[in-house]
Amino acid sequence: MSTTRLLGAGVLASVTLVALAITITISAAAPTYAGPLAATSGNCESLTSLALPGVKITAAQTVAAGAFSVTGAARPNPVFKQLPEFCRVAATLAPSSDSHIEMELWLPAQNWNGKFLAVGNGGWAGNIVINDIATGLSKGYAAASNDTGHQDAGAEFATHPEKVIDFGYRAMHEMTVRSKAIVQALYHRAPQLSYYQGCSTGGRQGLMEAQRYPDDFDAIVVGAPVNNQVRLNVSQTALQVEMLKDPSRIVPPNKVTLFANAVMTACDANDGVKDNIISDPHACKFDPGTLMCKAGDAADCLTAPQVASARQLYSPVKSKKGETVYPGRMPGVEAGWAARIPTAGTPMNPLWGDMPRYVGHRDANWDVMSFD
């Protein structure tokens, strides 16, 4: 039996969340906490000989306090220098014959808080999120992340059905189950509580965990979930294709700012408080047509094709039969729209275009500009 509560951001780790939708599911009964713990005589390096089903532990190494670094990092995370001594475990998981999931689990050598934290990914994943593991470790957690079963930044992996399953939900579950076993082996006790935290793709991963594997975690923090991912990505593909087919519809960054500021001016105070936040987007009825240039083009207005793009932002994406594929965006999203607008002459952003190309057609040569 469980209860669901809505809480603010940053419950477990320090992250920036946009378009929040945070849910925490808390189990009804939690074991009693006995205080900070240290690794026992089952020392870190001996974990390489630990035998777990479908798991190959590739490294288990004690890292001295403040000694961790990432080779070639342009901006080293300042948290690294503040980390305590810890046991860094790397493993490869193979729940299917076509799976290759790489993960890392960092465990405090001293003052473990008795809890396990799994962190989510972003975009198409393809990497272990070292910064988020480090943040969890700095707060006393045994923390883990995985690459979801592939090492590329796009969705080329999706031509392999088993790898789609790993990305979709299996990698996070497998990592969680195996991490708890490794925690047990090092500390000779299971985690008192297990938490999950993720944003964007990580938010979707959290929702999948809650639905498919509710026993994995005692609490799940979901931020800005990419849900429903197939339809959301396809809707972005539709918006980008329209602009790439007709570059006159591309809205440059300065005009996105103009658009965003106009919406804020028109709707900010609708909730009774002027605070640069549109708290009630449903009450905002802004028409981008009010920004239409009177003649020609200028920096302080939108051309007719640019107005069409701005209006399309608010419109649901529909199939030829009129079925809503994905709802339109709400007023207040305009400032974040800049990151979604393509540049003339550039290919489709793989964050969107790879969904129909690889997950849908499973064809690297399929032309995303043929999307209809």
N, C-alpha and C positions, 0 to 999 in steps of 0.2 A: 504494500500500500504506500502511496506517495502523495505529496502535496506539491503544487506548483506556485511559485511566488515570482513576482516581478521585482527586480532589483536594478540599481544603477550600475554603470560601467566600473571597471577596475576592481572588482571584488577579489580577484585572484592575482592579477598581474597588471602592470601599467601599460595600457594600450590606448590608442586613439580610435574611437568608433564613430562612423558616420551612418546616418539613417538607422538608428538603433532599434533592435527588436530583441530584447534580452529575456531569456527564460531560464529559471533555475528550478530543477526538479530535485527535491530533497527526500531521501528515504526516511521512512518513519522511525527506524531504529538505528542508532549509530553506536559503535562500541565506545567504551570509556577510554580516554586518552591518558597515557601514563607519563607524558613528558618527553622532552627531546632525547633522541637516541643516537648512538654512534654505530658505525659498522663494527661487526664482531670479527672473530678470528677467521671467519670465512672471507678472507680479504679479497680486494678488488681483482687482482690479477688472476686469481684462481677461477673466476667466473668464465674464463675461456673454455674450461672443461665442462661447463654446465650443459647437460643434455636436455633439450626441449623439442617437442615434435615440430618439424618443419622450420627449425631455427638453426642458423649457423652464427655463433658469436664470433665476429671477426676481430674484435679488439676489446680489451678490458684494461684500463690504465689509470693509475692514480695521478691526478693533476694537482700540483701544489697550489696553494692559495695565491691568487692574483697572477698565475703563470699562463692561463689560457689565452691564446690569440688565434686569429684567422689569417693565414698567409695571403698577402696581396690585398687585404681589405682596404678600400679607399678611406673609409671612416670607421676606425675601430670602435666597437661599442664600449663606452666607459664602464659599463657594468662588469666587463671581463676582469678588469683590474681589482674589482671589489669582491670577486667570487671567493668563497672559502675553498679549502681543499675538498676535492670530490673525486668520485670514481666515474670515469667516462666509459660507457659501454656502447659499442657499435655492433649491430647484428643485421643479418639478412634473413627475411622471412619468405617462405615459399609455400603458401597454402594451396597452390595449384602447380601443375607442371610448367605453366607459363607465367608464373609469378616471380618477381624479384623485387621485394620491398626492402629498402634500406631504412634503418631506424637508428636513433641514438637515445640512450637513457642516461641521465646524469644524476648521481646519487651523492648526497652530502656525506663526507667522511665523519663529521661530527654534527651534533645538533640537528639531526633530521627531525622535522616536525611531525613525523608519523603519517604524512599524507602523500598521495600520488597526484600529479598534474599532467594531463595530456594536452598538447596545444595543436591547433589546427593550421591549415595551409591557406594560401591565397592563389587566385587565378586557376591555372591548370596544375598547380603544385609543381612536382618535379624536383623538390629540394627539401632538405631537412631544415627546419626553421631554428637555427642556432640561437638567434637573439632572444626568442621567446623561451627556449629552454633555460637560457642563462638567467632570464628574469625570474623564472620559477625557482631555480636553484638558489638564487640570491635571497629568496624569501623562505628558504628551508624545505622546499618540496623536492621529492624525487621526481624529475620532470623528463618528459619524452616527446619526440616528434618523429615523423616519418615522411618519406618522399612520395607516398601513395602508390609506389610501384613503378615509377619511371623517372628518368633523369632529364627529359627535354621540357622546355618551357611551354610548348604547345601541346596539341592533342594527337600527335602522330601515333602515340601508343594505342589509340582507340581502334586501330585495325586489328587488335588482338582482344577478343571478347573477354578473356579472363582478366586482362589488365584494366578493362573498363569496370569490371566488378571490383577490382582492388581499389581503383580510384573512387568509385561510387560509394563504397562503404566498408569493404572487407579489410583494407589496410589499417584503418584506425582501430577496428575491433581487434585484429590480430596483434597489433602493437600493444594494445592495452592489456590483453590477456597475458602476453609474454612478459611485458614489463612488470606486472604484478608478481609473476613467478621469479623474476630476477631480483626484485625487491625482497621477496621471501628468502631467497638464497643468501643474500648479503647480510640482511639484518636479522634473519631468523624469526621474522614475523611479517604478516601481511600489512598493507596500508590500513590505517584506521579509517580513513576516508579517501575517496578517489574523485577527483574533479576533472572537468573538461572545460576548455575555453578556446573559442575561435571566432573569427570575423570574416565575412564575405564567404569565400569557399569554406573557410573554417566554420562559419555559421551553419552552412548546409551540412557539413560533417557532423556538427553537434545535433542537428535535427534528426539526421539518419541514425545516430547513436541512440537517441531517446526513443525512436520508433522501433528500431530493429533489435537493439541490445540494451534494454533499460536497466539490466543488472550491472553493466560495466561501470557506471558512475553514480555517485551519491548526489552530485550537483553538476548541472550543465549550464554554462554561460554561452549564449548564442548572440552574436552581434551581426547586424546587417546581412542576414543569410541570403545566399544566392539560391533562391527557391521560387519557383521551379526552374532548375538550371537550364534544361533543354529549351524551354519556351523563352526564358529571359534572354539567353544568348542569341536565339534565333530572332527575337524582336530587335535586338541591337544590330544584328546583321541586316535586317530589313531597313532600319534607319540609316545605316552607313551606305548600303548599296544605292539608295536614292540619291545621296549626296555625291557619291563617287561617279555615278552615271551622269550627273549634272553638277559640275563643280561650282556653278553659280549659286547652288543651294548651300554651300559650305559657309558656316558662320565663323568668322575669324575671332580669335580670343578677345580682342577689344570690344567686339560687338556682343559676345557672350556676357561680358561684364556689364555692358549697357543694358542688355536684356535682364540679367539677374537683378541689377539695381532698380530697374523700373518695376519689376514684380514686387520687390521688397518694399518700395515706396508705396505701391498701391495696396498691399495686403498686410503689412507688418502689424498695423494697429487694429486689425479685425478682431483680435482676441482681447482687446481692451488694454494691451500693454505694448508700448513701442520699444522693442528690445532687439531689433535685427533678427528676429526669429519668426517664421510663419508657423505659428503653433496650430492653426486650424486651416490646413490647405484646402479643405472642402469648401470653405467659405470664400476662397480666393477665386474670382471669376475673370482674371486678367486675360485680355485678348492681345496677342503679339501684334495684331494689325494696327494697334495704336502707335506703334513705332515705325510704321511704313514711311519710307522716304517720299517726300512730296515730288521730287524730280531728281532723276539720276541716282547717284550713290553719294553717301557722306558718312563720316565717322560717328555721327550722332543719330543714326537711323538704320533701319533694316530695309534691304531691297525686297521686292515682291518674292523672289525665290527664297530668300533668307526667312521671310515671314512664314512661308509655306513649311520650311523645316522646323521652325519654332512651334508652329501649330501642330505639326506631326508629332513633336515630342510629347504633347499632352493627349494625343489620340491613341486609342488601342490599336494594336497590330492585329489585323484580321485575315482569315483565309479567304479564298475566292468564294466560298460558300457563306461568308459572313460570320464564321465562328471567331470569337475572340481568342487569339493565340496568347496575347499578353496584354494586360491593361496599360493605358497610357500613364505617363509619369505625372506626379502631382506638383503643383506650384511650390517653389522652394528648392527644386532640384537643379535650377538653372546653372548655378556656379559650378556644380560638379559635372555638368554636361560637357564642359570644355574637354575633359579627358576622353570623351567618347566621340568627339568630332574628328573625322579623318582629314588628312591633308591632300590637296589635289595632286594626282600623279603617284600617290603611294598605294601599296597593296592594302587589302583589308586587314585590320588588326586581328591577329590570330586568336586573341581572347574571345572574339565573337565568331569570326569566319571558320575557325576550326571545328565548331560544333556541327554545322551541316556538312562540311568537307569530310571530316574523319569519323565522327560519331554517327552521322546520318548516312553518307554515301560510302564511307570507308575507302575513299579514293583520293590519293594525294594529288592527282592531276585534275580533279574536278574544279571547274572555274566558279569561284564563289560569286563572281559578277553575273552569273547566269541564275542566281537565286531569284525565285519568284514565289 
